[in-house]
Amino acid sequence: MRRRVIVVGGGAAGLMAAGQAAEAGAEVILLEKMQRSGRKLSITGKGRCNVTNVAEQDEFIRHFGQTGTFLHQAFSRYFSQDLVAFLESRGVPLVTERGGRVFPASGKAPDVVKALVKWVTRSGVTSKCGAGVDELLVEEGEVRGVRCGGETIRGDAVILATGGASYPATGSTGDGYALACAAGHSIRDPRPALVPFETAGKVAGRLEGLSLRNVRATLLVDGLKRREEFGELLFMAFGVSGPVILTLSGDAVDALHSGCDVTLQIDLKPALSVEKLDRRLLRDLEGRSEEPMRSLLRGLLPKPLVPVCLQETGIPGHRLGRSVSAHDRKKLGRWLKCFELKVRGHRPIDEAIITAGGVDTTEIDPRTMASLRCKGLFVAGELLDLQADTGGYNLQAAFSTGWLAGRTAAGE
């Protein structure tokens, strides 16, 4: 008789796991609590779906930090080139953009979802939407099925692919943590990842909507440099967001939760050394000596930043270039290289792109995604304590761990 595999969760990892288990010969039942599968996947990447990245495997894994080594086995079996070939063979042409990020050529995330759902259906998977799982059936240390809406569904293996706790409106409400915990697993503190910062004071609010490109952002924890990133950031009413902020957010969230002092330093002129910037300022002040500083600074800064700069440096906006002292010029240079914002918090987990924390990876066999605590149970995707920077890394991990869980749960 064919093995029956129950997949809980119809996101990236769950859809991949279900289809692979079916193709490996198993009878597969996919249970999704929302009214359709792939809700979160359909809005990821601002609706464009950054499915993976073309980085080499070692570099790819480095983006996951300390837990990245867990993914060596999954990536050795199913990696970015495999995912690209898979999607393109199912009618989703892909393009590679800046930073090695891979997107559907259409720029539409729903195209990826449609292709996956169509493939799962054609593979013979029985999909049940609006079917939230209430409980795992565990007997003598082995999972034997699930209870779903009062119904008992028996199976030879269960794959938990419920996602994390971010974007709860898409179904990612952290249900899988309780299910995994009941099966004997430890849960590493779930917390927001790839999330905007909330900053102290009114500066960010005054700059709301302003996007800065090609800046260097440095995260200080208790006055010491923790990490820096180069790229784009965006001012919001509550603080800052954008690619560099999201990349720095993992370190910031952990530091804030530990009670540390967190500061963001923005280098607005990263291409210029302190000395070169000072010479540039001197030339501008001499060459435009009869202009007031509020006008002169427009050559260095976006318009909304000018009054902020003048206020924070204490230089009057009406002061003429020729009247700026060497002391004030040096002060201005320091501000341009080190515009500081005090980080007082982060946005809530339901606004985070992904969830950090989750099922402890030391309790999962990296060769199979099988639980080391409960026989017949497999865990894949964001439910695991795996999180990376933006750039397609997290989705690839979901697809790869889902692929591996599906094949091995089917008995391959």
TANOR-V806589 format. One line per field, one symbol per residue. ss: DSSP state (a for helix, b for strand, c for the rest). A space follows every 10 residues. Layout:
ss: ???
This chain:
ss: cccbbbbbcc caaaaaaaaa aaacccbbbb bbcccccccc cccccccccb bbbcccaaaa aaccaaaaaa aaaaaaacca aaaaaaaaac cccbbbbaaa bbbbccccaa aaaaaaaaaa aacccbbbbc ccbbbbbbbc cbbbbbbbcc bbbbccbbbb cccccccaaa ccccaaaaaa aaccccbbbb bbbcccbbbc ccaaaacccc bbbbbbbbbb bccbbbbbbb bbbbbcccbb bcaaaaaaaa aaaaaaaccc cbbbbbbccc cccaaaaaaa aaaaaaaccc cbaaaaaaac ccaaaaaaaa aaaccccccb aaaccaaaaa aaaaaaacbb bbbbbbccaa accbbbbbbc aaabbccccb bcccbcbbbc aaabcccccc ccaaaaaaaa aaaaaaaaac cc
